[in-house]
Amino acid sequence: MLSRNKRDLTMADTARGPGGGRVDLLLVAEMVAPGARVLDIGAGDGELLRLLGEKRGVDGRGIELSREGVNECVAKGLAVIQGDADTDLSDYPNDAFDYVILSQTLQAVRRPRVVLENMLRIGRHAIVSFPNFGHWRIRLQVAFGGHMPQTDNLPYAWWDSPNIHFCTIKDFRDLCDVANAKMERAVALNAWGTPLRFNAPWWFWNLFGEQAVFLLSRR
Amino acid sequence: MAEVGTAPDAAVHSREADAPRNSLVARFGADRPLKLDAGVELSPFQVAYKTYGTLNAERTNAVLVCHALTGDHHVASVHPVTGKPGWWETIVGPGRPVDTERYFVICPNVIGGCMGSTGPASINPATGKPWGLDFPVITIRDMVRAQAMLLDELGIESLFAAVGGSMGGMQVLQWAASFPRRVFAALPIACATRHSAQNIAFHEVGRQAVMADPEWRHGRYFEAGTSPRRGLAVARMGAHITYLSDAALHRKFGRKFQDRDNPTFSFDADFEVESYLRHQGSSFVERFDANSYLYLTRAMDYFDLAADCNGVIANAFKGSDTRFCVISFTSDWLFPTSESRAIVHALNASGARVSFAEIVTDKGHDAFLLDEPEMFAIVRGFLDGAARARGLKAGS
């Protein structure tokens, strides 16, 4: 499922900033230039699009898989269509947007590489945020618990999880290479939603970052 | 079957066609002909319409409501022939999703219709008799041209929104394609950019039913003081099935008998569903002109936006600043969701701002006319968002 719906979370409620906004969404919003044309893939209940409209004055569009999510978004006046990131991105022309955003949805798509390549084709920039499967707590659960991890952010049992393509921050960097994506900015958030030290080495991020947000462009 | 005979409906239709009750009428004289796709000019002609609400000082809050095949301009007020409430009072009215306390709603009867806009039941000024089949074949684009002339007449340069379902949705799409700068927001519901082969086929069956009725008299039934009631009723019965769904028919009627416990072993209306369809047929002929039915179904058949732009629908909306909201219904097999998706793909490809929602219902194509709270919320939300973007005051 591609969704950030309250009823259907790929991730559970994540850390919230002082204004009540989700920290990862605020971080994404901050990466977007004011007034830009933005496509949000997996728009959920429209929280990010609303935020982008309010804080950055963007011309925002969304795609959302769940019918409930779409109808909720449209009723809020957001330009969202019902669609599937795995199949529908190919319908968009090149350079249609300044930013294409995939927020907490990468792990739920069937073909992450194709989706990322399409994002970089449709948009001049791509922003991807995802839960880091290399986080130490997850590693501990696998290593010592001997079972697939469940955390506050990823509360599903393996058999009913919508998340089918987990990766670590390190893994995602490999995907960027394969998909010819240039990393313009990367931020890792710890379990409390605080950004990790900017100059920390990648292994540190990979171990202590619970989520990551990448701003990418075409190489 | 309904009682057949020289019913008063012929007289009702010919009066309503030229002097519609409870309607406003814009008349266009010889100096302002309607140039038709058929290559001829219609002149003089008239457009009957209704308005609700108040046009604001800036003239920016006008909403055009486009009616479907057998609809008319009595969208939110009592129908002068049937005495029934307006056909879209759930959507249009004070406090409704299309809020007449905020927007100035204009609903015209389409050209080719039979409720006051010039059509085959109107008097042909050249002969002093009803046009009948001498009326030129009209298209969805012709309907929209006539509506644009009406807006010119009313001094409305740009619409806040164009809204409609089914054939009304086709007009909305045509508006956005023909006059992109005159439509701020477009809300096509349960429609398509072209009429499918299956839909043309259904229409042809309906037309053949009308024409097979001996009372049709090659379209000259008014002069004979009669009308092809049986043929038109059969056309309506067939069409009505396409507006519903298997599930809705089953839920409503199942195999229940009508006022009896056992089959009569005859061709009487044993089943409730038969009785229902017969009623739909016979009540339709009271309010609709048979020739008009031929012309309007033809207009829908000819509708193909892509054909107007080298087969690429996206070109129809190229560079459009109009914001769109497309709505479809899961059980609509006349204009299935795949058709709405084609509209959305075209709009995306042309870079237009588009929302698309599919509503779960078993009510079929007719769902757009019925009580669908999710549709109401979406229409309201979309128009609210567009009104903010247009700078319309709340409840102006």
Interface residues (C-beta under 8 A of the other chain):
Chain A: D59 R61 R67 V70 N71 C73 V74 A75 K76 G77 L78 A79 V80 I81 Q82 G83 D91 Y92 P93 A96
Chain B: R323 C325 V326 V344 H345 N348 A349 G351 R353 V354 S355 F356 A357 E358 I359 V360 E374 A377 I378 R380 G381 F382 D384 G385 A386 R388
